Amino acid sequence: MLKSAQTPVLLYYRNDLRLADHAALNAAVATGQPVLPIFCLDDEAPGPWAVGGAARWWLHHSLASLTKDLAALGAPLVLRRGAACDEIPRLAAETGATAVFAGCSHELWARRRDEALVQTLRPQGVQFRRYRTTTIFPPDAVRTGSGGPFSVFTPFSRAGLALGPPPLLSAPERIPSIDPPCSDRLQDWHLLPTSPDWAGGLRDTWTPGESAAQQRLQAFIATTAKRYAETRDRPDTDGTSMLSPHLRWGELSAAQAWHAAAAQDGPGAESFIRELLWREFSYHLLWHRPAMPDRPLRNEFAAMPWRQDDRALAAWQRGRTGFPIVDAGMRQLWHTGWMHNRVRMIVASFLTKHLLLPWQDGAAWFWDTLVDADLASNSQNWQWVAGSGADAAPYFRIFNPVLQGKKFDPHGDYVRRWVPELAPLDAAHIHAPWEAPHSVLSAARIALGETYPLPLIDLAAGRSRALAAFQSLPRSA
């Protein structure tokens, strides 16, 4: 570690757990003062949006990786658990820090926390400086021709493409630091599950950390990106980037992903960049419509006659609805902390439309079970499927899970992997086993209602109920 008698600055890590393309880190190093990286686990300010179970598993391993990466450059990572508005000023006082450098937050609770930090640090003579680290553009950079925010994705994406990605920043070669003050031990935070240990599938699927994120990005660009436009909707193939948790925790910047994709030619790169801009649109909406995680963006949906059905919700959560593509997605989610994007749309449509259960119930379950649980994307995507979003799919667009399964998992391989009790069925019957002849089910040793559930609902009846509920809403002006 490089030691200095100079007063340090603090580098306050949040959802940007990397060294490269990190504007706050580069600005802190550019001061010429020692830099003390810190991470504060604040479970108080977020309220219901404190980090969920699967994401806490990821956070543990990401922090362990960042600790090693920072140490290699000469800087310790100091861990503190508690209210950030208490811990950050306390660390500044303990170290004599003159400034705190951090990324810009978009969530309403985080913006309020940051403004409180400004007010608390100012009397101490400590500046609080924020930089773009989690998004491609600063919060107010993408504007309509009249200077307002966008509410529709297509014109937003055109404006974003016109701006282009910002230039990338290199990681510093060394980070001058100081002897660290007292730090928590990561293992004492108990972010990992113990009894029962449900994280085996997560360990088998993921390697958190900046190095792993770069490896996955390069592997995607070298192989899957070329056919991304054709394969991204197929859960039975390795057709997506699976970069979402690395982006969510900032082990990889969205600008890095854009630059890597832009170096390739073809529709695959264009489609991937459009997905990055969709993520950016979610942050844009959250910044300008901060109530998005809790309330519908389309006001008329406040009157939606949602049902409460704990039994149906539990069946959906456990992957026991009797609809194979839905159940496969929910079981993949529980096992790996991730779900294929096309299947996310299918299971969300089934919950909000066929079951007529509120999108907030689905968003809450995803928040706790996704390793990539991100408040902007999670809220925006659930509202998009439910029909209540600013740029939502029409409410009358109701995915039929049988037809979706046959179209995007035509051979049934995805269902066979995650719903193994149906594996003996052929492609003609695997997406609607209740339609299979008794002889076929008997040969496959499938007893509907015993070895695999009967359908939770009649699809036609569920669709009709959903449309009637939609028709009951007041018409927006």
N, C-alpha and C positions, 0 to 999 in steps of 0.2 A: 504494500500500500504506500502511495506517496503521501508524505506528511507535510503539513504546512501550518505556520503560525497564523496565517490569514484567517479571517472569519469566513465561514462557508456559506454556500447557498444550498437550499434543500430542493431535491427533485422528487416531486410527489407523484408516484406512479398510481394509476387507476386502471382503466381498461386499455392500457397501452404498454404491455409487458414485453418490451423489446429494446434493442440498442440501435438498430438501423432505421433510417427514415423517421427519426423521432425529434421533432422540432424543439420540444421543451428540453430534452437532453442536450441537444446541440447548443441551444441558447444558454443553458446553464454553464456548459464547459467554456463557451465563448467569453464569459465574464472574467476568466482567468483566476477565479476563486476556487477553492476546494469545493467539491460537489458531494453531498451526502444523499444518496437515494433512499427513499422511504416508501413504505406501503402501510396504509392504515385500513384494517378490517373494521368497517363501521356498519354494524347491523342495526343501528338505531335510526339514522336519518332516512334510509330507504323505506322504512315501514314494511308494508306487504311486499315490497319489491327487493327485500334483502335477497342475497344470492341463494338460489335453490340448491337442492341436494346434489344433483348431477354436476351442476356448474361449480359447486364447492370442491368436488373431487378434482375437476380440471384446474381450478385455481391453485390448489395445493401443489400440484405437479408443475404448473407454470411458474409459480413463485420459486420453487426449488431450482428449476432450470435458470430462471433469471438471476438468482443468487450466485450460481456458478459463473454465469456469463459476466456479471458485474465484477466478481472477485478477480476474474482473469484480467480485467482492465484496471484493477487497483482500487475498486470501490466496494465497500460493504453495502448490503441492503438491510436497513433497519426496519423491523416489523413492530407495529404497535396495534393493539386491538382496543377499540373504544370509539367514542364520538370524535369524528375528525375535527370538529370545532374546538375540542379540548386538546387532543393529542398533537395536532400540527403546531399550534401556538406554543405548546409545552416543549416540543422538540426544538422549535426556533429559539426559545429562551435558553434551553439547555446548551445549545451549540453556539449561540450568538449569531445565528444566521441572519443575513441582511435581506434575503428574498426567498420566495418559494416559487418554483417553476412547476407548471402542471399542464396537462391537456385540458381542452375545453369540454365541458360536460353539456349534455343535451336534455337529460331528464329533469323534470321540474324540481324534484327533491334535491337533485345534485346541484342545480343552479342556485337554489336557495341556500344550500350548504356553502357553496363557493362565495356567495355574496356575504354570508355571515362570517366566513373566514377573512374576507377583505376588511370588514369592519373590526374584527378582533385583532388582526395582525397590524393594522395601521398604527394604533397607539404604541405598539412595540417598535415602530420604525421599520417594519418588515413589509416589503412589497409582495404582492401576489400576482404573478404573471401567468397568463394562460395562452396556450398555443393549440393549433389544429394537430391532433395526433390520432383521432379515431375515425375521421371522415376524410373524404377527398377534398371537399371544399369547406371553407369557414361557414358558419351557420347562415349568414346573410348574403353569401356570395352569389347564389343562384336566384335571380329575381325575374319576374315577368316584365314585359315591356313597359308597364305602368309603374314598376318598382315594387310590386307586392309579391307575396309568396305564391307558389304554384299549388294547385289542388288536383291537377291531372298529370299523370305520369308522362305521357308522350311528349308534350311540350317541355316538361322539366328535363327529360332525357336529351332532347335536342339542344336545350340551353347548356346542359352539362357537357355534351359532346363538343359544343362550340368552344367552351372554356378549356377543355382538355385537362389531363392530369397534371398536377404540379410536379416540378422536378424533384428527384429523390435526393435525400440527404444520406451521406455515409455515416456509419457508426464511428465514434471517436476511437483513436488508437489507444489512448490512455485516459483515465478519468482521475485527476488528482483529488484526493479525499482527505479525511481526517480520521483519527481514532474514533470509532463509533460510540455513541451513548448506549445505554442499556437497550437491548432488543428482546422482543419475545422470541420464543422458539416456535418454528412453524408447526412442529408436531403437537405442540400444546394447544393449538387452535382446534384440533380435532375436526378438521374438514373432511377427513376420509371416513367412510362408514366402517363400523366395527362389527356389531352383532345385530342383524345379520349383515354379512359383507356382500352387498348386491352389486359390487363394482367389477366383478370378473369380466363381464362383457366389455366394459369400458377399457379395462387394461388391455384386453385382446385387440381392441379396435384402434386405440389412439395412443399417440406419443405427444404430449403437450410440450410447448417450448418453441423458441424462435428458430432454432436449428431444424427441428422437425417440420415446422411450418414452411421453411424455405425448401426443404427436401420435397415436401408434398406439392408445393407450387411448381417446382421444376419438373417433377414427374408428370404432373397434370399437363403442363405446357408441352412436354416432349411427346405425350401420347394422346390422352383423352381430349385435349383441347381441340385437336384437329377435327374431331367428329362430335363435338359438344352439341352443336345445333341439332343433330339427328338423334343423339342418345340421351340427352339430359332428362327426357320424360320417361325413360325406361328403367324402372326399379330393378329389373331382372339382369341388368348389365352394369358394368363399372363405367358409368357414363357421366358422372358429375365430378366436381373438383374436390368435394368434401373439405373445403377450406373454411367453412363457416365458423367452426369453433376457434380456429386460429385468428380469424378476423374479429370475432366477438371479443376475444381477450387481447387483441392488439399485438399478438406475436408476429403478425404480418399486417402491414398497412394495406388499405384498399388501393392506394396509389401504386404500391409495389406490384400488386396483382394486375392492375390496369396496364402498367408499363410492360410487364411480362407478356400479357396477352396481345398487346398492340404490336409487339415485335413479330407476331405471327400473322400470316395472311389468311383470309377466308372467313366464311360465315360462322365458324366455331368461335373465333376470337370476338367477332362482333356480338354474338349472342351472349358470351360470357361478360363482356364489358357492359352490356345492357343489364345483366343481373347485378353487377356492381352498382350501376346507377339506380336500380330498383331499391337496393339497400340504402343508398344515399337518399333516395326519396323518402324512405321511412324516417330517417333522421331529420330531414327537412320538415316533414309533417309534425314530428314530435316537438321540434323547436317552436313551430308556429301554432300548433294545436296541442298544448301540453297535457290536456285532459284525455288525450287519445287512449292511454292504457285503461281507463275506467269507463269512459262515456262514448257513445256512438258519435262519429263525426257527422253523420246525417241525422239531424235532430229528430226527424219523424220516427226513427228507430227507438227512441226513448219509450214509445208507446207499444213496442213489439210485445205481443202476448206470449212471452217465453214460458215454457213449462218448467216445473221442478219435478224431477224424477230421479231419485237417488239410485234406484236399481238400474235404470238405463245408463246413467252416467258411469256407474261402477263397471258395468259390462263393457262399455266403450273403453274405459281406462285399462281394463285387464286384457283387452283383445278377445272378448267373448261375445261378440254381437251376432255371430252366425253368418257374417258376410266376410269371406276369406281375405279380400284385399284390405279391408278395414282392419281386421284382426292381425294380419301380417304386419301392417304398419305400426300398430300400437305395441306389438311384441318386439319389433325391431327397436322402437323407441326405448322400451324398458330395458332391453338387453345392452344396447350400444350408446344410449343417450343421444341418439340422432335418428332422423327419419328422412327418407328420400323426399325431395320437394314435391313431386307429383302426388305422392301418397299423402303428404301433409294436406294438400288441397282436398283429396278425397275424404280423409277422415274428418277434416274440419267441416266440409259440406254435409257429411252424414250426421254429425253432431248437431249442427245449427239448423239444418233444414229437415232431414228425415226424422230426427228425434226432437226437433224444435227446442233444444236446450241452449241457453245463452252462450254466446261466444266467450264471455268472460270466464265461464267454467273451463272451456277448452284452453284458453290462454293461461289460466292458472296451472293447469296440469302440465302443459308444455314448459311453463316457467320452472317447475320443480324437477322435470325429468330430462330436459335438453341440456347437453353440455354447451350448446351454442345459444342458450336462452339470452336474448337481447331484447330490451324493453321496446325499442323502436321497431325492430323487425317483427317481433312476436305480436305486438299490438296491431301494427299496420296490416300484417298478413291475415290475422284472424278477422279483422274488420273487413278486409277485402273479400274474403270468402263469404262472410256472413251477409254481405250486401250493405253494411252500414258505413263503409269507409268513404273517404273523400273521392277516391277513384276506384270504386268497388265493382266487382263482378255483379251483374244484375241479380237481384234476389231470385228471380225466376230461373236463373241458371243453376240447376240442381244436378249435381253429378250422380249418375246411376252407378253404384259401386260395381255391379256386375259388368256393365258395358265398359267401364273404365278399366277393370281388371283384364277383360278380354283384349282391349286395345293396347294397353301398355305393359301387360305381362302375358303375352299371347300363349306362351307355352306353359305358364303356371310355375315357372322356376322360383320366382320371388315368394309366392305363397308356399310352395313346398319347403323352402328354407325356414320360414318363420312360423308356419302352421304345419308341423310335421305329421300331425294326425291325418291330414288330407293328402299326404305325399303320394299314396298309391293311385289317386284319381288321375285320369288322363285330362288333357287340356280342354276337352269338350265339356267336362263336368266340374272342374276344380273351382271355378269361380261362382258356381251356383249348385252346390252339392244336393240341395233339396229337390232339384229337378232331375237328378240322376235316377235311373231305374233301380229298383230294390236289389236286383241281381248284381249291379255294379257296386253299390254300397256294401253289400254283403261280401263280395269278393275282396273289397278293400278293407274289410273289417271296420267299417264306419257305421255307428249307430247314432243317427242324429238325435240330439237331445240327451245323449249319454257321452259318447266319445268326442263329439263336437256339437256345439249348440245349434238349435233351430234358429232361424232368422228372428231377430229381436222385433222386427216390424215388417209389415207388408210395404214394399217400396212404393207401390202406387198410392196406397192410403197415406203414407207419410208425405209423399210429394203433394197430394191434394191438400192435406192439412197445412203444409208450409205455405202453399200459394194462397190459401184462404187467410192465413195470418198476415201475409204480406198485403193482401187486398184490404185488410182492415185498417191499415195505417193511414194516418192523415197524409194527403198529398202535399209535398213540399212546394213552396211557391216558385 
